[in-house]
Amino acid sequence: MMRQKSDVSRRDFLRSSAVGGALVVAGPIGCGPVPSEEPAATAAGTVVDEFALDVEETTIAALQDGMTTGEWTARSVTEAYLARIEQLNLRGPALRALLETNPDALAIADELDRERRAQGPRGPMHGVPILLKDNIDTADRMTTTAGSLALSGWVPSEDSSVAARLRAAGAVLLGKANLSEWANFRSTRSSSGWSGRGGQCRNPYVLDRNPCGSSSGSGVGVSANLVAVAIGTETDGSVVCPASANGIVGIKPTVGLVSRAGVIPISHTQDTAGPMARTVRDAAIVLGAIAGVDPRDPATAESETRGLVDYTPFLDADGLRGMRIGVARRFLGFHAAVDQVVETAIEAMGAAGAVVVDPVDLRPSGRPAAAGALTSMGAAETEVLLYEFKAGLNAYLAMRGPDAEVRSLADLIAFNERHAADEMPYFGQERLLAAEEKGPLSDPAYLAALAAARRLSGAEGIDRTMDGQQLDAIIAPTGGPAWVTDLVNGDHFGGGSSGYAAVAGYPNITVPAGEVHGLPVGLSFFGRAWSEPTLIQIAYSFEQTTQARRVPRFLPTLA
């Protein structure tokens, strides 16, 4: 695929934002003072030329081709991404997408280069740098903090299963991404992309716009070409929303396809990690690397027969032909320009041979609710998340040992109160307080809410709709164009469609579909549990048909 260049040269931008050669810094990247602009030596004692290797819009396949021919090495690729991070993360546009880089990244790359020379690559991820959201455990010299000062310095004793699988695949764990603190489960008026540890992450298309969350840094890092691919996590919208707002692809897998062991939890019924990439192909490659059974996460048992180690065979450019696509129009109507993006996408899919079923309604009609039943999926979901967050976070924090200051949700609340100037300068911790008031997972209120949430989202929602219309996928706008970041009032979501797939635990893929005033808008494809192969086929065909991804221009604001 040819690279799409923006109206202004990012090479010129980079030249103007750094003095001399590119800087490579391995270590914490937080809210501190801007580093010196003098050229710094790498671990090998040489200064990196920032343009020796152009990684802008580079794909996994291109990186592998370069490393196979010897034109590139894992080390030179890693150096190139570290250089871009140094120039763009705290300088220039100051994206604040990364909290820290891996101090061992270059040593890992060197070892992978030696292995490639001796016995060939392990697979498509060999030597490819990847960014992890900072709620994913790594047992190395990086910390895992969920963006909170309460976990500063925390280094888990064991890798998350996601990190372990990526290491086994030969990936270079490049760093930890900024995020909405505690995966955006702290306040009812938070600003997505803000954390006490990292400050406010910025959208690379228009810098005063929000990157959405909670996987904000993962989305920004990939979109701004600070890294090839990244891992985000989602409970409801936290992969697909930042992917949409930052003009990239995001896959939220079926719950149970990817292990959650070693991921700081919100909900054991909804949480999942997923890939974020600039292309569907790259996202599919990463998904295959992280999927699979894990004894540490019982929810993955079914992936032994339903999951795959390779999703690339489903990348069919003609994959829309004959597919029945339902249009969930209830998620349109919040923005006329977004509606037009969706209408254009529908026309493109029809022209590519899809059978468009328009409209479809995910809400059952004509059925009276039982007395006292929860009839709102959103209300049921909120109740479930409050209960599960308390139980899951208490279990995770208890692993930190008796000497840790924060070993429970109650400890976290107290920490934030003691450090309110740093942790709560803009918004509070209403969700933490509400969760702390909940009882155990045996409470009848929790069990009723969970049953209602699953029924309304799955059996009476996605499953009923797809079975009734014989659909292969449902589409809707992932969200609206990015809003202006507002630390005083919090987020201003225009609309979104992540809820049904998130609550049901079903897969959801977002792909760039167009722009509104230069701000990306994604289209979501979601469907039944374990339907990743079908959704990837449809999403890839849509991507190849529309080619909607555009490179960010780092505009300060919209005219």
Beta strands, then each sheet from edge to edge (+ up, - down):
strand 1: 98-101
strand 2: 129-133
strand 3: 172-177
strand 4: 194-195
strand 5: 199-200
strand 6: 229-234
strand 7: 249-252
strand 8: 272-277
strand 9: 324-327
strand 10: 355-357
strand 11: 473-477
strand 12: 508-516
strand 13: 519-526
sheet 1: 1+ 3- 2- 6- 8+ 7- 12+ 13- 11+ 9+ 10+
sheet 2: 4+ 5-
end
